[in-house]
Amino acid sequence: MDASSSPILLFDSGVGGLTVLGELRKLLPDAPVIYAADMAGLPYGAKSEAEVAARVAGLLGRMAERYQPRLICIACNTASTIALGMVRDVLATPIVGTVPAIKPAAAMTRTGVFGLLGTEATMRQKYVDDLEHEFAVGKRLLRHGTNGLVPLAEAKLRGESVRVEDVAEAAKGLVLQLHGREIDTIVLACTHFPLLEDELRAAFGKEIAFVHGAEGIARRIASLTEGQTFARTGPDRAVTTGELADFERLAKAFESHGITRLERF
């Protein structure tokens, strides 16, 4: 493969990584992209750490061999907080991970109380503890793990109606904690969750600021590929580990991000 046509591989458990792709397109519109969705493994948030680590490392090893990407972005907080170190150990390809945007949120909060919404698996990770200890000193971080927002985000992308009441029910555990009513900033620590930002804003109130890492991830990818040339030899594509017929129900969502080919991995 010619180096200029080597793609950037965006990997996610589902389609939450489209929030990252949207920001990446703004910075690197000419970059060839393969979007890889492990729909057969969804949801990661309900799996054990060992399951996620083995699955992500195995899949990315096979994808790196098949697609020869110039860079891999794990556009999934759960996969990154669990498997990023392992993947970097076994692959020579540059790897960009996705971590909860605790640092900017801690700087933004005015009340000193901010929230973290992610999958149940992400909330358990020492990686999150370390970010809190490093960047949220003197602040109060409240966490809530909710796997229920992931299928709601996927449903919204398929064009299905999503009720604010269902989003509020899945996320309410954040504000029901002690000091929960003092939250003024919420970190969306799952790439699926920004897809529901309108519904979350309706549920929590317009005065809440939402923070996620898609822009920062795109900037990191642009920085690591600075000076490289990009040339597409064909249309960008998305691949799935799940059933292609189900994946094709998301065709419009992918088309809106410049991806017109959907394939089974």
Secondary structure, DSSP 8 states (H G I E B T S, - for coil): --GGG--EEEEESSSTTHHHHHHHHHH-TT--EEEEE-GGG--STTS-HHHHHHHHHHHHHHHHHHH--SEEEE--HHHHHHHHHHHHHH--S-EE-----HHHHHHH-SSSEEEEEE-HHHHT-HHHHHHHHHH-TTSEEEEEE-STHHHHHHHHHTT----HHHHHHHHGGGTTSTTGGG--EEEE-STTGGGGHHHHHHHH-TT-EEE-SHHHHHHHHHHHTTT-----SS--EEEESS-HHHHGGGHHHHHTTT--EEEE-
